[in-house]
C-alpha cells in the first residue's frame, strides 16, 4: 500500500512526513525566520534533511523578497496592499496607473516579486497626497 502522507528520503532512507520547520535566512546583515513547509523526518527538528517541492519553495522565495525589500528600504507586501487600498485602486488599476502591468500588484502584494524603486516612490508619494492620483494619465 502506498501511503501519500509518508515519503522516503532518497539519500538517507528515512521516512518523511509533511510538516513545517523554522528556517532562518540572512541578507545584507538582516535575518528573518519563517515557517518552511516540506517533507521532514519526525526526529529532524531543524529541517536539515527536508525535501521541498516547487510550492514549498514559494515560502522561502517570499521570505527572501520581504527581507530584500526591508534591506533596500522598499515597501513590503502588506504596506503595498495598504497604500493601494487607501487609494481605492484595484490591483489591475494600480498596475496600469503606477506601472508594472496588469498583474504586477498581485505579485507585489503576494511577495512573489519585489516592487521597483520607481513604483515604490510613486506609492509613497501618493500615500502622502492621494489627490495627486488625478494627475496620472488614465489608461
Secondary structure as UniProt FT lines:
FT   TURN            4..5
FT   STRAND          6..8
FT   TURN            10..12
FT   STRAND          15..27
FT   TURN            28..29
FT   STRAND          30..40
FT   TURN            42..43
FT   TURN            45..46
FT   TURN            48..49
FT   HELIX           54..71
FT   TURN            72..73
FT   HELIX           77..86
FT   TURN            87..88
FT   HELIX           91..98
FT   TURN            102..103
FT   HELIX           104..110
FT   HELIX           117..128
FT   HELIX           130..135
//
